[in-house]
Amino acid sequence: MQDVARLQCPWCGERFETLVDASAGDADYIEDCPVCCRPIEMHLSIDEDGTHLAAGRED
């Protein structure tokens, strides 16, 4: 099952939407910002309160 998540790029500050697949459980992955193309570190966690997606950057 895929959900839509709304995020703000930690590099350029632009807001965008991305698809999140929570069917496999918790995950860490890299996704490029669709505006500035810089890599965003994504951390997906699932608990009893729902699905949570955190976005950060390496530096």
C-alpha positions in Angstrom: 0.0 0.0 0.0 1.4 3.4 -1.0 0.6 6.6 0.8 1.4 10.2 -0.2 3.7 12.1 2.2 4.3 15.9 2.1 7.8 17.0 2.9 10.1 20.0 2.9 13.5 19.6 1.3 16.2 20.1 4.0 18.5 21.6 1.3 16.4 24.1 -0.7 13.3 24.4 1.6 10.8 23.6 -1.2 7.8 21.5 -0.3 7.0 18.4 -2.4 5.0 15.1 -2.3 6.5 11.6 -2.4 5.0 8.1 -2.3 5.7 6.0 0.7 5.4 2.2 0.7 4.9 1.1 4.3 4.1 -2.6 3.4 7.7 -3.7 4.1 8.0 -2.0 7.5 10.6 0.5 8.7 13.2 1.6 6.1 16.0 4.0 5.5 16.7 5.2 2.0 17.9 8.1 -0.1 15.6 10.1 -2.5 16.6 13.1 -4.6 14.7 16.3 -4.2 12.6 16.9 -7.3 13.4 20.6 -7.2 17.2 20.9 -6.4 18.2 17.2 -7.0 20.2 17.0 -3.8 20.0 13.7 -1.9 17.6 13.5 1.1 18.0 10.8 3.7 14.6 9.4 4.4 13.7 7.4 7.6 10.3 5.6 7.4 9.0 4.2 10.7 5.7 2.4 11.4 4.1 2.1 14.8 0.7 1.9 16.4 0.1 5.6 15.7 0.7 5.2 12.0 3.4 5.9 9.4 6.1 8.5 10.0 8.6 9.8 7.5 11.5 12.0 8.5 13.7 13.7 6.0 17.3 14.9 6.7 20.6 15.6 5.0 24.2 14.5 5.4 26.5 17.3 6.4 
